[in-house]
């Protein structure tokens, strides 16, 4: 008898992904992507309007996928803090500023009539890198449309019951009154400064401030005007070693490096895995520049060799949330108490 089919979903600020997860082999199939009906497509739309657009899109895509897969369970990895009962408390990269909590799990269960697990996207993604009960501690950091993080330690992802924890992107690292705005509406947050969107905004500001330097860069050939500059062009220029583009990235990385150092000095995590579209697109060059900044700032108690071993790139794909959500469903189906902690009905910890 074949394993029951499961549907996994990853709802991000830019893209909504659905897939079938094979419980027996741990592989994905029928991966489909569509632009998220949120802030990225409708900038400036009211939060309530974006919430309704996303809620309906998610329900429709889940229903279609569940029918195709003949699924008996669904797991959703969601880009924002999620409570133990599956309510999304916020989603800055999806609908921007604060809104009413969205009961994602309950609304999907009511519509689909099957068990639904809703987890924070990075909580799900972290389980992709857990290979057994003895997995050493690590911090997973995503650098994409925003910045997020989760710490895995001693068999669990560290969160409280309301989903707090792992939101490095909303650390206010720049207190200046003219600091860049974050998608959540706050000012000077790490995500608004050093994310993919934040770095692009920094490049545009630098181009306006230094038009001669911009004109000499590889970026000018791709985007004659700074406001037409996009992330693919910025990534390509950084990868090629363009001084102007590299300088922009160097200007935002001290904030991310400081955040990493804060995690290390507070709880002793030595291993940092980078994922997210922007960091993975820049690739090894991103790790190199970030490591250089870590070395410049210093990590109390670590020598240079120790610092150089801290940061690595995650798998070069965008399937982290899908695979992680599938692994959580597999753990639940197998009754694996440690791996499934906090993802079942009635759980007392957030996901």
C-alpha positions in Angstrom: 0.0 0.0 0.0 1.4 3.4 -1.0 2.1 6.1 1.5 -0.6 8.7 1.9 0.0 11.9 0.0 0.7 15.1 1.7 0.5 18.7 0.4 3.0 21.3 1.6 2.8 25.0 1.0 5.3 27.8 1.5 3.8 31.3 1.6 6.4 34.0 1.2 6.4 37.7 0.6 7.1 37.2 -3.1 6.0 33.7 -4.0 3.5 31.1 -2.9 4.7 27.6 -3.5 2.8 24.3 -3.4 4.1 20.7 -3.7 3.4 17.1 -3.0 5.7 15.6 -0.4 6.4 11.9 -0.4 6.6 10.6 3.1 8.5 7.5 2.2 11.3 9.1 0.2 11.3 12.7 1.6 11.1 14.1 -1.9 9.0 16.8 -3.6 7.0 16.6 -6.8 4.4 18.8 -8.5 6.1 22.0 -7.3 4.1 25.0 -8.5 4.8 28.7 -7.9 2.7 31.8 -8.2 3.2 35.4 -7.2 1.8 36.1 -3.7 -1.2 38.4 -3.8 0.3 40.7 -1.2 2.5 43.7 -0.7 4.9 42.9 -3.5 2.2 43.0 -6.1 0.0 45.7 -4.5 2.2 48.2 -2.8 0.3 50.7 -0.8 -2.9 48.6 -0.5 -4.6 48.6 2.9 -3.5 45.7 5.2 -7.1 44.4 5.5 -7.4 44.2 1.7 -4.1 42.4 1.4 -5.0 40.0 4.1 -8.2 39.0 2.3 -6.4 38.7 -1.0 -3.8 36.4 0.5 -6.3 34.4 2.6 -8.4 33.7 -0.5 -5.4 32.9 -2.7 -4.0 30.5 -0.1 -7.3 28.7 0.4 -7.8 28.3 -3.4 -4.3 27.1 -4.1 -4.4 24.7 -1.2 -7.7 23.2 -2.3 -6.4 22.7 -5.9 -3.2 21.1 -4.7 -5.0 18.8 -2.1 -7.3 17.6 -4.8 -4.4 16.9 -7.3 -2.4 15.0 -4.6 -5.3 13.2 -3.0 -3.8 14.5 0.3 -4.8 13.5 3.7 -2.9 16.3 5.4 -1.6 19.8 4.7 1.3 21.8 6.1 1.8 25.5 5.5 5.1 27.3 6.1 4.1 31.0 6.7 6.3 34.0 6.5 5.6 35.5 9.9 5.1 34.6 13.6 2.6 31.9 14.1 1.0 30.9 17.4 0.5 27.3 18.6 -3.1 27.2 17.4 -2.1 28.3 13.8 -2.9 32.1 13.9 -0.6 34.3 11.9 0.2 37.3 14.1 2.0 39.4 11.5 3.4 39.2 8.0 5.4 42.3 7.2 6.7 41.0 3.8 3.2 39.8 2.8 0.8 42.5 4.0 3.0 45.1 5.6 2.0 46.8 8.8 0.1 45.3 11.7 -3.3 43.8 11.2 -5.7 41.5 12.9 -4.4 38.0 13.6 -5.3 35.7 10.8 -6.6 32.2 11.8 -4.9 30.4 9.0 -5.1 26.8 10.4 -8.8 27.1 11.4 -9.9 28.6 8.1 -8.1 26.0 6.0 -9.4 23.1 8.1 -12.9 24.5 7.8 -12.6 24.8 4.0 -10.7 21.6 3.2 -11.9 19.2 5.9 -8.5 17.7 6.7 -5.8 18.2 9.3 -3.7 21.3 8.8 -0.4 22.2 10.4 0.7 25.9 10.1 4.3 26.8 11.0 6.5 29.8 10.6 8.5 29.4 7.4 11.9 29.4 9.0 10.7 27.0 11.7 9.9 24.6 8.9 13.1 25.3 7.0 15.2 24.6 10.1 14.0 21.0 10.1 15.6 20.5 6.7 19.0 20.7 8.4 18.2 18.4 11.4 19.6 15.0 10.6 18.9 13.3 13.9 18.5 13.8 17.6 22.1 14.7 18.1 22.2 17.6 15.6 24.5 20.3 16.9 22.9 23.8 17.5 22.6 26.2 14.7 20.9 29.4 13.6 19.2 29.5 10.2 19.1 33.0 8.7 17.2 34.0 5.6 18.1 37.0 3.5 15.4 37.5 1.0 12.6 40.1 0.7 13.1 40.4 4.4 15.4 38.9 7.1 14.3 36.2 9.5 16.0 33.6 11.7 15.4 30.6 13.9 17.7 28.9 16.4 17.6 25.1 16.7 19.0 23.7 19.9 18.5 20.5 21.9 15.8 19.0 19.7 13.6 22.1 19.2 13.3 25.5 17.6 13.5 28.1 20.3 10.2 30.1 20.5 7.6 31.1 23.0 3.9 30.2 22.9 3.0 33.3 21.0 5.6 32.8 18.3 8.2 35.3 19.5 11.8 34.5 18.7 13.8 34.4 15.6 12.8 37.8 14.2 16.2 39.3 13.7 14.8 41.2 10.8 12.9 43.4 13.2 15.8 44.2 15.5 16.1 48.0 15.5 19.8 48.3 14.6 19.8 51.9 13.4 18.3 54.4 15.8 18.8 57.4 13.5 15.6 59.4 12.7 16.1 59.0 9.0 16.9 55.3 9.0 15.2 53.2 6.3 11.7 52.0 6.8 11.0 48.3 7.3 8.0 46.6 5.6 6.4 46.4 9.0 6.3 50.2 9.3 9.1 50.4 11.8 12.3 52.4 11.1 15.9 51.2 11.3 15.1 47.5 11.4 17.7 45.0 10.2 15.3 43.7 7.5 14.7 47.1 6.1 18.5 47.7 5.9 20.2 44.4 5.0 17.5 42.3 3.2 17.4 42.0 -0.5 14.9 44.8 -0.7 16.9 46.8 1.8 20.2 46.4 -0.1 18.5 47.4 -3.4 17.1 50.5 -1.7 20.6 51.2 -0.4 22.0 50.8 -3.9 19.5 53.3 -5.3 20.3 55.8 -2.6 24.0 55.4 -3.2 23.5 55.9 -6.9 21.6 59.2 -6.3 24.3 60.3 -3.9 27.2 59.4 -6.2 26.0 59.6 -9.8 29.6 59.6 -11.1 30.5 56.4 -9.2 27.2 54.8 -10.4 27.9 55.8 -14.0 31.3 54.0 -13.8 29.8 50.8 -12.4 28.4 47.8 -14.3 25.0 48.7 -12.9 24.7 51.8 -15.1 24.8 49.7 -18.3 21.8 47.6 -17.0 19.8 50.4 -15.4 20.7 53.9 -16.8 18.6 55.4 -14.0 19.0 54.4 -10.3 15.3 54.0 -9.8 15.2 51.3 -12.6 17.8 49.2 -10.8 16.7 45.8 -9.8 18.0 42.9 -7.6 19.1 40.6 -10.5 21.4 43.4 -11.8 22.7 44.2 -8.3 23.4 40.5 -7.7 25.2 40.1 -11.0 27.4 43.1 -10.3 28.3 41.9 -6.8 29.2 38.5 -8.1 31.4 40.0 -10.8 33.3 42.1 -8.2 31.9 45.5 -9.3 33.3 48.0 -6.8 30.2 50.1 -6.5 27.8 47.2 -6.0 30.2 45.5 -3.6 30.5 48.7 -1.7 26.8 48.9 -1.3 26.6 45.4 0.1 29.5 46.1 2.4 27.6 49.1 3.8 24.7 47.0 5.0 26.5 43.9 6.2 27.8 45.4 9.5 24.3 45.3 10.8 23.8 41.6 10.0 27.2 40.8 11.4 26.4 42.6 14.6 23.1 40.6 14.8 25.1 37.3 14.4 27.6 38.4 17.0 24.7 39.2 19.4 23.3 35.6 19.0 26.7 34.1 19.5 27.6 36.1 22.6 24.2 35.6 24.2 23.7 31.8 23.7 26.9 30.5 22.1 25.6 29.4 18.7 28.6 28.9 16.4 26.9 27.7 13.2 24.9 30.0 10.9 23.3 28.7 7.8 22.3 31.3 5.2 19.3 30.8 2.9 16.9 33.2 1.1 16.8 34.3 -2.5 19.2 37.3 -2.2 22.0 35.6 -0.1 21.9 32.4 -2.2 21.9 34.4 -5.5 25.0 36.3 -4.4 26.4 32.9 -3.3 29.9 32.3 -1.8 30.8 36.0 -2.3 28.1 36.9 0.3 29.6 34.5 2.8 33.0 35.9 2.1 32.0 39.5 2.7 29.9 38.7 5.7 32.8 36.7 7.3 35.2 39.6 6.6 32.8 41.8 8.6 32.6 39.3 11.4 36.4 39.2 11.6 36.6 43.0 11.6 34.1 43.3 14.5 35.4 40.2 16.3 33.5 37.5 18.2 34.4 37.4 21.9 36.2 34.1 22.6 36.7 33.0 19.0 39.9 33.3 17.0 40.0 34.1 13.3 39.7 30.4 12.3 36.7 29.9 14.5 35.0 32.9 12.9 35.7 31.7 9.4 33.9 28.4 10.2 30.7 30.1 11.5 28.8 30.9 8.3 27.8 28.5 5.5 25.3 28.6 2.6 22.2 26.5 2.7 21.0 24.3 -0.2 20.9 26.3 -3.4 17.1 26.1 -4.0 13.9 27.7 -2.8 12.4 24.5 -1.4 13.5 25.0 2.3 10.0 25.7 3.6 8.4 22.9 1.5 10.9 20.2 2.5 10.8 21.3 6.1 7.1 21.3 6.3 7.1 17.8 4.8 9.6 16.6 7.3 7.3 17.9 10.1 4.4 16.1 8.7 6.5 12.9 8.4 7.6 13.3 12.0 4.0 13.7 13.1 2.8 10.7 11.1 5.6 8.6 12.6 4.8 9.8 16.1 8.3 11.2 16.5 7.8 13.2 19.7 10.9 15.4 19.6 10.7 16.4 16.0 7.0 17.0 16.1 7.0 19.1 19.3 4.9 22.1 18.9 3.2 21.3 15.6 0.2 19.2 16.6 -3.2 20.2 17.7 -3.3 21.4 21.2 0.4 22.1 21.3 1.7 24.4 24.0 4.6 25.9 22.1 4.5 28.1 19.1 5.8 27.3 15.6 
